[in-house]
Amino acid sequence: MSSLKSIPFNSCQVAEYERRRYRGLDQRLVHWRETRILKKWLKELALQGDNLGPCLDAPCGYGRFSRLILENGFRLISGDLSLAMVARARRRGYNNHFPIGIILNMLTGLPFIDSSFDVVLSLRFFHHLHSSRERLTVLTEIARVTKRWAIVSFYKKQALHIWQRRFRRIVKPSPTKISMVSLVTFKQEVAAAGFCLRKLTPLCPGLHAQHFALLEKK
């Protein structure tokens, strides 16, 4: 059985999640840093070709990066397990562009033909996958549907962040369990899925475990 739990958000829950998720000072910093990294990388990828194709954002959540993807010239397809999340991402992604959304489960395969996308974006998802088998399944599907590039984030094992999370669970218990992997393991899984790791950037060096990885299809 998959360790990923399906949460059937409705539109009110999505609106509340969007309002509260990045409200705190530390989370605003996380959002700013994530946006800064992604903006730089998408711009670099966009400069490599004149005819930009589609970008798959999955899981898209409420569409936090929809406008950023469109601003860099990509056509956007938003995918998520939650219908309400997809609907919100489509609304945020409207920019003289017909917003396309689709319900999907990253662990059971992506409903697209091979090489459908110029870029596949999958942020803040891999830390919810708790086995190498799950991560490899998702990475292999991403490699199948992308023509060349993928941008994913994962939590790299580091002592400070582990202790921070343990302390936070004591102060404020949370049902969410974050999965962290070593860089060696992540590189092995990336290679097994058919990717080369081209860039690796930490969210906040030494303070936060999340890392952004730019992957190129072999």
C-alpha positions in Angstrom: 0.0 0.0 0.0 1.3 3.5 -0.9 2.4 5.7 1.9 0.9 8.7 0.1 -2.6 9.5 1.5 -5.2 11.0 -0.7 -6.9 14.0 0.9 -10.1 15.0 -0.9 -9.9 18.8 -0.6 -13.0 20.8 -1.4 -12.9 24.3 -2.6 -13.3 25.9 0.8 -10.4 23.8 2.2 -8.2 24.8 -0.7 -9.0 28.5 -0.1 -8.2 28.1 3.6 -5.0 26.2 2.8 -3.9 28.8 0.3 -4.6 31.6 2.8 -2.7 30.0 5.7 0.1 27.9 4.2 2.7 30.5 3.6 1.5 33.1 6.1 4.2 32.7 8.7 7.5 34.5 8.5 9.6 31.3 8.0 7.2 30.0 5.3 7.2 33.4 3.5 11.0 33.0 3.4 10.6 29.5 2.0 8.2 30.7 -0.7 10.5 33.6 -1.7 13.5 31.3 -2.0 11.6 28.6 -3.9 10.3 31.2 -6.3 13.7 32.7 -6.8 15.4 29.4 -7.7 12.6 28.3 -10.0 12.4 31.7 -11.8 16.1 31.5 -12.5 16.0 28.0 -13.8 12.9 28.4 -15.9 14.4 31.5 -17.5 17.6 29.6 -18.4 15.6 26.8 -19.9 13.4 29.2 -21.9 16.4 30.8 -23.4 17.5 27.5 -25.0 14.7 27.4 -27.5 12.4 29.7 -29.5 9.4 27.5 -29.6 8.5 26.7 -26.1 6.2 23.7 -25.5 4.1 22.7 -22.5 5.2 22.4 -18.9 3.6 19.9 -16.6 3.3 21.1 -13.0 2.4 18.1 -10.9 1.4 18.0 -8.2 0.3 21.6 -8.9 -1.4 22.2 -5.5 -3.3 25.5 -5.7 -1.1 26.7 -8.5 1.5 28.6 -6.6 3.9 28.6 -9.5 1.3 28.8 -12.4 1.9 32.4 -13.3 5.7 32.1 -13.0 5.6 29.2 -15.5 3.5 31.2 -17.9 5.6 34.3 -17.6 8.6 32.4 -18.9 6.7 31.4 -22.1 5.7 27.8 -21.4 2.2 26.5 -21.9 0.9 25.1 -18.6 -0.8 21.9 -17.7 -1.7 21.6 -14.1 -2.1 18.1 -12.5 -3.0 17.0 -9.0 -4.8 14.3 -7.1 -7.4 16.8 -5.9 -10.0 18.2 -8.3 -10.4 21.3 -6.1 -6.7 22.0 -6.3 -6.6 21.6 -10.1 -9.6 24.0 -10.4 -7.8 26.6 -8.3 -4.5 26.1 -10.2 -6.4 26.7 -13.5 -7.9 29.9 -12.2 -4.5 31.2 -11.1 -3.0 30.1 -14.5 -5.3 32.2 -16.6 -3.2 34.6 -18.6 -4.5 34.8 -22.2 -3.9 31.1 -22.1 -6.5 28.3 -22.0 -5.8 26.8 -18.6 -5.6 23.0 -18.8 -6.0 20.9 -15.7 -6.1 17.1 -15.2 -6.6 14.8 -12.2 -3.7 12.4 -11.8 -1.9 10.2 -9.3 1.9 10.4 -9.7 2.3 6.9 -8.2 0.0 5.1 -10.7 1.4 6.6 -13.9 1.0 9.8 -15.9 -1.8 9.8 -18.5 0.4 11.3 -21.3 2.3 9.8 -24.3 6.1 9.7 -24.3 7.9 13.0 -24.6 4.8 15.2 -24.2 6.5 18.1 -22.2 9.5 20.3 -22.6 9.7 20.5 -18.8 8.1 18.6 -15.9 8.0 20.4 -12.6 7.4 18.4 -9.4 8.1 20.4 -6.2 7.4 19.6 -2.6 6.3 16.1 -3.4 9.2 13.7 -3.0 9.4 14.3 0.7 6.0 12.6 0.9 7.4 9.4 -0.7 8.8 7.0 1.9 10.5 4.4 -0.2 13.0 4.1 -3.0 10.4 2.2 -5.0 7.9 5.1 -4.9 10.5 7.7 -5.8 11.9 5.6 -8.7 8.3 5.0 -10.0 7.6 8.7 -10.1 11.0 9.6 -11.5 10.7 7.0 -14.3 7.3 8.3 -15.3 8.6 11.9 -15.3 11.5 10.8 -17.5 9.0 9.1 -19.9 6.8 12.1 -20.4 9.5 14.8 -20.6 11.4 15.5 -23.8 14.5 16.6 -21.9 14.1 18.5 -18.6 12.6 18.1 -15.1 12.8 20.1 -12.0 12.1 18.3 -8.7 12.7 19.1 -5.1 13.6 16.6 -2.3 14.7 16.7 1.3 18.3 15.8 1.7 19.3 14.2 5.0 21.0 16.8 7.3 21.3 16.7 11.0 20.1 20.3 11.8 16.8 20.0 9.9 16.1 16.5 11.4 16.6 17.9 14.9 14.5 21.0 14.1 11.6 18.8 13.0 11.9 16.6 16.1 11.7 19.7 18.3 8.7 21.1 16.4 6.8 17.7 16.7 7.2 18.0 20.5 6.1 21.6 20.6 3.4 21.2 17.9 2.6 17.6 16.9 1.9 17.1 13.3 0.6 14.0 11.4 2.9 14.8 8.5 6.0 12.7 8.2 8.8 14.1 6.1 11.0 11.7 4.2 14.6 12.6 3.8 17.1 10.8 1.6 20.9 10.9 1.2 22.4 12.6 -1.8 24.0 9.3 -2.8 20.7 7.6 -2.8 19.0 10.4 -4.7 21.7 10.3 -7.4 21.3 6.6 -7.7 17.6 6.8 -8.2 17.9 9.7 -10.7 20.3 7.7 -12.8 18.2 4.5 -12.6 15.2 6.5 -13.9 17.2 7.7 -16.9 18.3 11.2 -15.8 21.5 13.1 -15.3 21.7 15.5 -12.4 22.7 18.8 -13.9 22.2 21.2 -11.0 21.6 20.9 -7.3 20.7 24.0 -5.2 19.8 24.0 -1.5 16.8 26.1 -0.4 18.7 27.6 2.5 22.3 26.1 2.9 22.8 24.4 6.2 19.4 25.4 7.6 16.8 23.7 5.4 16.9 20.2 4.0 14.9 20.9 0.8 17.0 20.9 -2.4 16.1 21.7 -6.0 17.4 19.4 -8.6 17.6 20.1 -12.4 17.4 16.8 -14.2 18.3 16.2 -17.9 17.0 13.1 -19.7 19.8 10.8 -20.9 
